[in-house]
Amino acid sequence: MQDPNEDTEWNDILRRKGIIPEKEKDKEITEDQIVDILESTIDQKTGREIKNLEDKTLDELDELEDEEDEKVLLEYRRKRIAEIQALANKAKYGDVREISAQDYVQEVNKAGEDIYVVLHLYKPGIPLCSLINQYLSNLARKFPMTKFLKSISTTCIPNWPDSKVPTIFVYRNGEMLKQFIGPVELRGMKLTVEELEWMLGEAEAVPTKIKDDPKPKVRDVLFSRLNEQKNDLSDTNDW
């Protein structure tokens, strides 16, 4: 019997008449055919989607748009809630806590990852120490993510000289970042809470919005005094 897959003129005639089946290799799908099928499928799907949109009214299209906007708003709301929760977890202080030498390692060195610690060494009866404690209480409420501590100087560090109080140390991850030692560095009794906030902000201990040193410049002080003297002379001339 003749092989139906054989390439002969007689077999070609029989294939055209449908008497014998086509050759097996003729049934293989080429790459071009696969591309055509894919493009056709994509066109059909896109066409259906466009047709679906064309069939919708303006109100239905607005509703679809609102649904997309709602998804965006929900995602934004979810992220904001996560951010607020993260901040709330960090904002757990809000006051100035008294510590002793025994508390130092736990409260300062082991305060927690990325927690800023402000430690004030003070001595009772020194006015500038009392002023700074008052300012730190205000700043602790304003910046509850920063851990504010205070300790009597000689209680925390034995034999700490009275000449070096008040002293402020700034720590993060157990490492000292900044220190202000003595009344001169801490600007004496003319120190304002805004100045102290700026100083701690420069040490990155608090996220202050005060970008420039609030301390009056020498030039401003001189002009202020000259104006006062001028006003005094004017009052004398009036008499």
ABEGO torsion letter per residue (X at the ends): XBBAABBBAAAAAAAAAGABBBBAAAABBBAAAAAAAAAAAAAAAAAAAAAAAAABBAAAAAAAAAAAAAAAAAAAAAAAAAAAAAAAAABABGBBBBBBAAAAAAAAAAAEBGBBBBBBBBBBGBAAAAAAAAAAAAAAAABAABBBBBBBAAAABBGBBAAAOBBBBBBBGGBBABBBBEAAAAGEAABBAAAAAAAAAAAGABBBABABBABBBAAAAAAAAAAAAAAAAAAAAAX
